[in-house]
Amino acid sequence: MSKSIFYHAGCPVCITAEEEIITLIGENNVEIVHLGEQSNRVSEAENKQVKSVPALITPTGNVLHINFGASLEDLKN
């Protein structure tokens, strides 16, 4: 089984969601991607159908948009 991927932008909503995701599924089961610091991965997130962050990609490729912190459009440089 592959890891989930959690994309976020570092805002308070995203940080709270990150903490909850780690508590729920475990730090070893999720890759954390801070798109504010890793802007080169924004297109990767878009290709996985992420529309806003925070968002969790499940091992099966489903996108779970969690709350609303920022649109991916806002993170593009």
N, C-alpha and C positions, 0 to 999 in steps of 0.2 A: 504494500500500500504506500502510495506517495504522500507527501505532506500537503496540507492545505497552505494557501498563500493568503496572507492578510495584508492588504494595501491600505495605507493611511497617509495623512498629510501632516500629522503632528499637532493638530488642534486639540483642545480639551476633549471634545466628543470622541475623537479618534484615539486618544491616549486611554480614555476610560474603556472604550470598546476593546482595545488591545489587551488591557489587563484582564478583562472578562474572558476574552477568547483564550488567553493563555491559561486562565484558571479552569475553563471548561474542557479544553482539549489537550492541554499540556504543551509546554514550551518546545519539546522535542518533536511535536506533531505539526508545527506551523512555522512557516518562513515569514518573518515580518519584513515588509518592504515600506520604508518611509519615502514616499514619492517626493516630498519636499527636499530631501537630501539625495535621492536617487532619481533625479528627473529623467535620466536615460531609460528608465523602466516604465514611463507613462505610456508609451506606445504598446508595450507588452500588456499592460493592464487593459488598454483599449481593445487590443486583439482578443482578449479574454471576455469582452463584453462588459467590462466595468464602466459604469456611467458616473458614479460618484463614490467618494470615500467617506467613511470606512467601508470596506467591502472584503468579504471572505470568499475565496475560490476554494471549493471543496475538492477532494482528491478525484472526484468524478467529473470535475469541470463546471459544476453549477456555481453561479454567482449569487451570493447572499449579500445584498446591500443592507447595511446596518445603520439605522438612524440617518442623519445627513450632516456631513461635515463640510465637504467641498465637492464641486463638480470637477471632473477631470479636465474640462475646458479651462477652468481656473488655474490648473497646475501646469499647463503647457507654457513653454518659454518661447 
